Amino acid sequence: MSLDIDATRLSLLLNDLRLPAIKQIWSSFAERSDTEGWPAARLLMALAEHEIAERDRRRIERHLKDAKLLPGKTLENFDFDAVPMVSRPHVSALCAGDGWLRNGTNLLLLGPSGLET
């Protein structure tokens, strides 16, 4: 790298800022940036995009774990005929987005608690 930096101090700073993804990849991104002559803003953007993507991935992973979904349960194999009060078109529209999230529309899903199927 073209600049001499204290990598240990940078690692501690990234810990304090809670940027684990950047901490993991900054060195390789910095080397690539130096090699390819990236402007500083491009390097910073690449690091920030990577951090956000990793946070999204970890968030989804955490939500899936917290949901305790059974393996193999998907909407494709859900038996809508067994639960006639659940509308396949409504569920499909929710999964497709259908504008409800973008419009800030409330979504309420109710069902019996503690029931495992």
C-alpha positions in Angstrom: 0.0 0.0 0.0 1.1 3.5 -0.7 0.4 4.9 2.7 1.9 3.6 5.9 -0.8 3.2 8.5 -1.1 1.5 11.8 -3.3 -1.5 10.9 -3.8 -2.5 14.6 -5.1 1.0 15.4 -7.4 0.9 12.3 -8.7 -2.5 13.4 -9.5 -1.1 16.9 -11.2 1.9 15.3 -13.4 -0.3 13.1 -14.3 -2.3 16.1 -15.3 0.8 18.0 -17.4 2.0 15.0 -19.0 -1.5 14.8 -17.9 -2.0 11.2 -16.9 -5.7 11.1 -17.3 -6.2 7.3 -15.1 -3.3 6.6 -12.6 -4.5 9.2 -12.4 -7.8 7.4 -11.9 -6.6 3.8 -10.4 -3.1 4.0 -6.9 -4.3 3.3 -7.7 -6.1 0.0 -9.9 -3.2 -1.1 -7.2 -0.7 -0.3 -4.6 -2.7 -2.3 -7.0 -2.9 -5.2 -7.7 0.8 -4.9 -4.0 1.6 -5.0 -3.4 -0.7 -7.9 -6.3 0.6 -10.0 -5.9 4.3 -8.9 -9.4 4.7 -7.4 -10.3 8.0 -6.0 -10.8 8.0 -2.2 -14.5 8.4 -2.6 -14.8 5.3 -4.7 -12.9 3.3 -2.1 -15.1 4.6 0.7 -18.2 3.8 -1.3 -17.1 0.3 -2.1 -16.3 -0.3 1.6 -19.7 1.2 2.7 -21.6 -0.9 0.2 -19.9 -4.0 1.4 -20.7 -3.2 5.0 -24.4 -2.6 4.2 -24.7 -5.8 2.2 -23.1 -7.8 5.0 -25.5 -6.2 7.6 -28.5 -7.1 5.4 -27.3 -10.6 5.0 -26.7 -11.0 8.8 -30.1 -9.4 9.5 -32.0 -11.8 7.2 -30.0 -14.7 8.7 -30.9 -13.6 12.2 -34.6 -13.1 11.4 -34.8 -16.6 9.8 -33.2 -18.1 12.9 -35.5 -16.2 15.2 -38.6 -17.3 13.1 -37.7 -20.9 13.8 -39.1 -22.0 10.5 -39.1 -25.7 9.8 -36.7 -26.8 7.0 -38.4 -27.3 3.7 -41.4 -25.1 4.5 -42.0 -22.7 1.6 -45.0 -21.0 0.0 -44.6 -23.3 -3.0 -45.5 -26.4 -0.9 -48.1 -24.6 1.4 -51.5 -26.3 1.2 -53.8 -23.3 0.8 -56.8 -25.7 0.5 -56.2 -26.9 4.1 -56.6 -23.3 5.3 -59.4 -21.8 3.3 -59.3 -18.4 5.2 -55.8 -17.8 3.8 -56.0 -16.3 0.3 -53.3 -17.5 -2.1 -53.7 -14.3 -4.2 -53.3 -12.1 -1.1 -50.2 -14.0 0.0 -48.7 -13.9 -3.5 -49.4 -10.1 -3.7 -47.7 -9.6 -0.3 -44.6 -11.6 -1.4 -44.4 -9.7 -4.7 -44.4 -6.4 -2.7 -47.7 -5.1 -4.3 -46.8 -1.6 -3.2 -47.9 -2.1 0.4 -44.4 -1.6 1.8 -43.6 1.3 -0.4 -46.9 3.0 0.5 -46.4 2.4 4.2 -49.6 0.4 4.4 -50.1 -1.5 7.7 -50.0 -5.3 7.5 -51.6 -7.4 10.2 -51.3 -11.2 10.2 -53.3 -13.1 12.9 -53.4 -16.7 13.7 -53.5 -19.1 16.7 -50.5 -18.7 18.9 -48.2 -21.6 19.7 -49.4 -23.7 16.9 -46.8 -25.7 15.0 -47.8 -27.5 11.8 
